[in-house]
Amino acid sequence: MADPRPADPHRSAHVDTFARDHLPPPEQWPELVFELPELRYPARLNCAAELLTGPPDDRPAFRTASGDTWTYGDLRERVDRIAHVLTGDLGVVPGNRVLLRGPTTPWLAACWLAVLKAGAVAVTVLAQQRPHELRAICEIARVRHALCDVRAVDDLAKAEITGLAITTYGGDAPDDLQRRTTSDGVPGTPYQAVGTAADDVALIAFTSGTTGRPKGCMHFHRDVLAIADTFSAHVLEPRPDDLFAGSPPLGFTFGLGGLVVFPMRAGASALLLEQAGPRQLLPAVAEHRVSVLFTAPTAYRAMLDELDGYDVTSLRRCVSAGENLPAATWRAWHERTGLRIINGIGATELLHIFVSAADDDIRPGTTGVPVPGWQARVQDGNGAPVPDGEPGLLAVRGPVGCRYLADPRQREYVRDGWNVTGDTYVREPDGYFRYVARADDMIISAGYNIAGPEVEDALLRHPDVLEAAVVGRADQRRGQVVVAHAVLREGAVRDADALREFLRAELAPYKCPREIVFLDALPRTATGKLQRYRLLDPPGPAPSPAPAPGPGPGPAARPDPLGGRA
């Protein structure tokens, strides 16, 4: 499709203006900050074209577990052929939303790049999402086109989405996308990227929230490059010879950045694994000599027991996000590998990581400091900054901000120009940010404020505890009581008394769990996030009945330092 290149350099290239029309009103946007010179992008920018430009044709771009390699030359050619099919046979026009679904493969990544290069809007979903979830996403984003791995098409078809045209790839049908791109009717000539505005919507990422209607987070073409030019460039510092790998899928922005955007921006390569749990990551690292690894804290902890069987000396960077990284896990990994895990906090609303630290700047037990290009502070429920050392709500701003698709919850996330993430943090006097809890997960028991992650961290210091989750359960006398859920290593004895005795030496008495529940596994979302709400009244094993010694009735209830719920 010819590049429209409007005369006004700031004018949208979208023919279908739905995404722009449903941005929040400007007064509800966060303040955007472009402090770094490299973040001052030109008015016209197509991020896919930028990511595909530069590396020589023979440099590897994507690899697979089976040994297949796509060079940058292969990738460019396939992306262009897909873009020709999209805008030719399929009739996609700039601004149309295109659903992408499938396991993590080079074909999924190529489809994502082609959609953006054609000026359309990518809506990448998880292969595990069920028909009703897919239906809701398509209704909210008004999706009418889908590119889907043939192995993941059944649930999409079962969703019975009115007007949705599904094109599969990876199959044998004559109309399969891979077959179409190799047919004589598809031009083999380069596809001229649509000249999108830098602030044209490039993707809509739906939150992996555990309850309620999903929220679509709209991100611009410049945003895709901004996450690479801040966190990746200044903290991760990738090299062209790096090989990236990780567990997060491309429907999760943690994975999109770590497995596509960051390696391509650096001219590096990525190993795209369809199966990427802890048991698959270590053999993949050893066999393919992975140097940069992205995964969640629970995966790092799970891999500790298997480290002796694999050569991981190729690793030079390990990144953790998705949930808080306990200091115990950081130290155990460092002791076993010599590697310092780069902890970070990101959000779908802000696309990727905005507080982090690397190398000698890492301080275990903290998340880090604002990534260059970002600002962060801790504030109370009224938006006033709180003193260092006191808990409050984390608020950030930078080159990317929250812009929900036609959702009244925009007013909750953006307050007075700041993105308020819903996390309780403490800013230490030296400027480091320490995670306390999700604001709505703080436990208030007999007037004491108790952070569940602190209790979880103490549990994880026990050699038999593999995973831990702590919640507050309603209690008539105390308001809430601390309830711990533990997953033990295989063969470990479920001894609640012994675990309580251990915790008495680790925690103040009022923080010790009143109940301990042993589980075979913790409930998690498809992206690996813990679903604490499912632990409030869990089925299965009964909790250990013996109460832990506590502080007695405690003092009179004190004001919540957060000043209200996030």
Secondary structure, 3 states (H helix, E strand, C coil): CCCCCCCCCCCCCCCCCHHHHCCCCHHHCCCCCCCCHHHCCCCECCHHHHHHCCCCCCCEEEEECCCCEEEHHHHHHHHHHHHHHHHCCCCCCCCCEEEEECCCCHHHHHHHHHHHHCCCEEEEECCCCCHHHHHHHHHHHCCCEEEEEHHHHHHHHHCCCCCCEEEEECCCCCCCHHHHHCCCCCCCCCCCCCCCECCCEEEEEECCCCCCCCCEEEEEHHHHHHHHHHHHHHHHCCCCCCEEEECCCCCCHHHHHHHHHHHHHCCCEEEECCCCCHHHHHHHHHHHCCCEEEECHHHHHHHHHHHHHCCCCCCCEEEECCCCCCHHHHHHHHHHHCCCCEEEEECHHHCCEEEECCHHHCCCCCCEEECCCCEEEEECCCCCECCCCCEEEEEEECCCCCCECCCCCHHHHEECCEEEEEEEEEECCCCCEEEEEEHHHCEEECCEEECHHHHHHHHHCCCCEEEEEEEEEEECCCEEEEEEEEEECCCCCCCHHHHHHHHHCCCCHHHCCCEEEECCCCCECCCCCECHHHHCCCCCCCCCCCCCCCCCCCCCCCCCCCCCCC
